[in-house]
């Protein structure tokens, strides 16, 4: 007999947060941005009747408390209407849990610590040349430092007793050619 899915009411919960974005023109050829998000939330200690809840104090699945991104857009005019551009950006996300329960050992499975992802940062670069507003050649390098991280874990596989993980994108080099007509 395979695993049986049981629907459970998570009980009372709360969430609050704030997000802010800042955009600035730093020079005639350089702009920058900063985005920040702060949140707090989780399962309350007691339900609406004052009874203790089983998930009391736990945070929600996939709920980072902090997120931050920052980046620049620098352009440099070249001859004949061409323009060089460089767009570095970085982002950070704090720890997330892949299940509503914060204690992976309580699930009865050995996922080797895969039920949560520690906070991590990523750096990406884009650069290229625009040709007379029609053609653009872009070279991109995503996850510059080849940070290993997980996007999700255990969600579907847990139903079948099979640990599953979805890894984040490794360092990736790309080249694109875009045209506007």
N, C-alpha and C positions, 0 to 999 in steps of 0.2 A: 504494500500500500504506500503510495507517495504522500508528499506533504499535503496538508489540508490548509486552505486559506481561511482565516478567521477574521471577520470584520470587527474592529474594536473602536469604540468612541474614545478619542484622545482627551476629551473633557474640555474644561475651560482653559483659555490661553490668552496671551496678550502680545502685542507688538507695537512698537513705536520707532520712528526714525526720522532722519533729516538728510536731505541731499542738497548739495550746493555745486554750482558750476561757475567758473570764472574764465573769461576769455579776455585776452589782452593783446593789443597791437604793440609790440616791443620796439619795432622800427618800421621803416617803409617796406622792408622785405621779410619781416619776421613777425609771426603771431604765435601765441601760446595758449594753452588751455590747462585747466586744473579742475577735476571733478572729484568730489568726495562724498561718500555716503556712510552714515553711522546709524546703526540700528540696535535695538535691544528687544528681545522677545523670547517667549517660551511658554511652557505649560505652567499654569498656576499651581500653588500648593494644595488647594482644595477646590472641589466642584461647587456648583451653585447651592448645594445643600450643606456645605461645610465639611464634607467627607474628604479624606486625603485621596489624591489622585496618584495612580501608578507611575505616571511620567513626570511627577512634580519636580520642578527645577530644571528639566531638560530643555534644550533649545530645539527649534524646528530643524527638520532635515533641510540641507542645502541653504542654510541661513547664515551668511557671513555677517559678523558684527561691524566690520570695517571693509570698505572698498575705496580705492584711490586710483586715479589715472592722471597722467600728466604727459604733455607732448608739445612739440614745436612744429611749425611749418615755416621753413626758410626757403626763399626763392632768390635766384640770382639771374638777372637778365643777361642773355647772350646775344650775339649778332643775329640779324635777319629774323627777328620776332621769336627766336627760340628762348627758352627759359629753363634753367636747371633748378630742381627742387630737392629738398632733403626733409624728411618727416620722421624724426625719431619719436617714440612714445614708450612709456612704461606704465605698468599697472600692478596693483597689489590687491590681494584678497585675503582676509583673515581665515582662520580655521573654520571648516564646515564639517558637520556630521552627515553621513549618508543614510542614517536612520533616525527616527525620533528618539530612540533610546541612545543615551550617551555612552553606555557601557557595552562595548562589543562582546565581552565574554558572556553577558546575560542572554545573548541570542542562541547560545549553545553550539555555535559553529566557530571553527578556527579560520579566520580570514586574514591572519597574520597582520593585524593592525590596519586592514584596508577599509574599515568602516568609518574612517574619518580622514580628512586631508588637512594637514597643517597649513598655515598661511604660506603664501608664496607670491613671488613677483615675477613678472615677465617683461622683457625688453624686445621691442620690434623696431626695425628700420625700413624705411621706404625712401627711394631716391630715383631720380630719372630726369628726363628731358621732355619738355613740351615743344612741339614743332608747330609754329604758326596757328595755334589754337585748333588744329585738326587732328594731329597725331600726338600720342604720348607713349613713350617707352618708360616702363617702370621696372626697377629691380627691387625685390623685397626680401627681407630676411626676418622671419618670424621666430620667436623664442631664441634669441641670439645666443644665450648661454646654455641652451639645451636643457632647461629645467624639467625634471621629471615630476609630473603631478597627475592627479586623477580628476576627471570631470564628474564621475559617478561610480558607485560600487554597490553591489549586493541587492539592488532594487528588484530586478526581475529574477535574477538567479536565486535569490533567497526563497522565492516561492517553490522552486524545484530542488532546493538543498544544494545548489551549485554556486560557488562564489563567482561572481562576474564583476569585472571592472571595465571602465571606459577610460583609457589613458588620454591625457591631454596631448596636443599637437607637439611633436618633437621639433627641433630646429629644422626649418624649412626654407629653402631658397627658391624664389620664383622670379620669372620674367614675364611681363605682359606687354602687349602692344594694343593700344586702344585708338579707335578712330571715330571722329564725329562728322557726320555728313548732313 
